[in-house]
């Protein structure tokens, strides 16, 4: 199958689920690498900008955003909850998700993060010091999801039909 993307006039269709799951997972890893490289620069002043992540992050960001954040966004958006309140709700979900995933990964000795050096950590799995950063990330999520809602996937057969119809209309003029 061949697909193209175009802006949807209705803004009601989104990319199919597997594409969004992949997007959120890859985007999460990318954002984590950028964040950790900038954090390392702020702490050490090294210009190498070496960021780190884990393959677990793909699953955590992908499934967390796809199943939890998208669902919560639709629910709160339909209820006309204001943007800043939605972002506060997302931050709560982020912390619950990070705590849950971290606890499961720690059980298997696979948790790639440890927040125990932070003053306001809980079990080393979450830290309140990151709340403003998570809030900013949730604002960014709102921006991305608003653009994602404007995308429409068009299968190749429909593209050809649309091109044929456009050509027929031009010949009639």
N, C-alpha and C positions, 0 to 999 in steps of 0.2 A: 504494500500500500504506500502511496505517496500522499503526503499531507502538506498543505500550506497554512499559514496563519494569516488572519486579517483581523482588523478591528471590527468588532460586532457593533452594529448600530444600536441594537437593543441592549447590549451589555449584559445579556442574561446567560450566555453560554460561557463555559470555561473549558480549559484544556482537559482532556480525559484524565482520570485519576492516576494511571501509571506515570504519565508525563509530569503531573504535579508532584507526586511522591518523589520521583527522581530529582526534579528541580529543587524541592525543599531540602532533600538530603545533600545534594551537591552544594547548594547555596549555604547551608549550615556549616559544612566543612570549610568552604571558602571564607565565610565570615569569621569563623573561629581562628583560622590561620592568620587572617588580617589582624584580628583583635590581639592574639597572643604575640604577634610580631611587634605591634605598636606598644603593647604593654611592656614587652622586654626592652624596647627602645627607651620608653619612659623611665624604667627602673635602672637600666645599666648604661644608657646612652650609646649603645653599640648600633652602628649603622648597617649591620648585616641583615637586620629585619627578619630574623629567623622565627617563623611561626610554627606551631605544632597543632596537631589534631590526632584523632584516633578514628579508625574505621567504625567503631561503635557510634561515633558522632553522626555518621550517615544515617544509621537507623534511628537514633534518638531524634535528630532534627527532622528527618523525613517523615517518620510516623507521627511524631509529636505535633508537627505543624499540619500535616495532612489530615490526621484524624481528630486532633483536639482543637487546634487553633482555628482551622477553617470552619469546623462545626460551630465553635463558640462565636466566631465572627458572624456567621449567618444568623444565628439565634439572636445575638445582641443587636445586630443591624436591623433585623426585622422588628425588634422591640423598640427601635429608635433610641437606643442607649447612646449618649454622647461619646465622642471619640476618646476623650481622656479617661472616662469611666471604663470604656471597653479596654483600653490599654492597661488600666489597673487590674482588671479581671484577667487579662492575658498574663500579666506578671505573676499573679497567684497561680495560674495553671502552669506556667513555666517552672516555678519553684516546686510545685507538687510533682511535676513530671521529672524534673532533675533529681529530686530526692528519691523518687520511686526507682528510676533507672539506675541511679547511683547505688542504691541499696542492693538491687539485684546484681549489678556488676561487682560490687564489693564482696557479696557472698561467694562469687566465683573467682575472687581475687583478680578482677579484670577492670576495676574502675580507674579510668585514666586521669581523674582529677582528685585533688585533695585540698580543701579549703581550710584545714586546721591552722595555718599561719594567720588567718584573718581573725579579727577580734569578734565579729558577729557571725561566726560560722555555726552550723548545726550539724553535728556528727561529721564534720569535714566534707559533707556532701553538698551543702548550699551555704551561701553567705549573703547577708543583707547588704554588704558593701557593693554588691553588683546590682542592686535594685534600680538605681538610676540608669545604668547601662542596659539592663533588660527592658526598662520602660522605653528607652530610645529605640531599642531593637523592635519593640512592639509597635511603635509609631511607624517605623520603616516597614514592618509587616503589613500594616494598614495600607501604606502606599503601594506596595507590591501587589497585594490582593486586589486593590482597586484597578490596577492596570491589567492584572490577570483576568479579571471579569470582563474586560473589554476584548479579549482575544477569543477568536472562534476558529476551530479546526475545521478545515474544509477538505473532504476526501477528494482524490484525483477525479473520480467520475463526476462529482458535482462541479469541480472546476471546469471540466470540459463542457458540461451542460451550460454553465454560466457564460463561458466564452462563446458558445454557439448561439445562445440567446442574445448576447450583446452584438454579435456579428449580424444576426437576423434583423435586429432593431436598427442597426446602422444602414442596412441595405434598404429598409423601408423608408428611411428619411430621405 
